[in-house]
């Protein structure tokens, strides 16, 4: 029984996008290692922006410094 944990910052994906992620990850395991999607667990954790870092900085500071940002979905 595979267990896949996907993490991204809160608000990065809509409910519909999350459903597609769950389906897609389950299908990858089916296609690559022949695991039944019915036996594959996918958990999505949304992490607050202040609890996420990249490039040695809190993500919001990184985005300000680099001009890169993620679109936030509601």
Secondary structure in CASP SS format (residue, H / E / C, confidence):
PFRMAT SS
TARGET T0000
AUTHOR 0000-0000-0000
METHOD secondary structure of the structure
MODEL  1
X C 1.00
X C 1.00
X E 1.00
X E 1.00
X E 1.00
X E 1.00
X E 1.00
X E 1.00
X E 1.00
X C 1.00
X C 1.00
X C 1.00
X C 1.00
X C 1.00
X H 1.00
X H 1.00
X H 1.00
X H 1.00
X H 1.00
X H 1.00
X H 1.00
X H 1.00
X H 1.00
X H 1.00
X H 1.00
X H 1.00
X H 1.00
X H 1.00
X H 1.00
X H 1.00
X H 1.00
X H 1.00
X H 1.00
X C 1.00
X C 1.00
X C 1.00
X H 1.00
X H 1.00
X H 1.00
X C 1.00
X E 1.00
X E 1.00
X E 1.00
X E 1.00
X E 1.00
X E 1.00
X E 1.00
X C 1.00
X H 1.00
X H 1.00
X H 1.00
X C 1.00
X E 1.00
X E 1.00
X C 1.00
X C 1.00
X E 1.00
X E 1.00
X H 1.00
X H 1.00
X H 1.00
X H 1.00
X H 1.00
X H 1.00
X H 1.00
X H 1.00
X C 1.00
X C 1.00
X C 1.00
X C 1.00
X C 1.00
X C 1.00
X C 1.00
X C 1.00
END
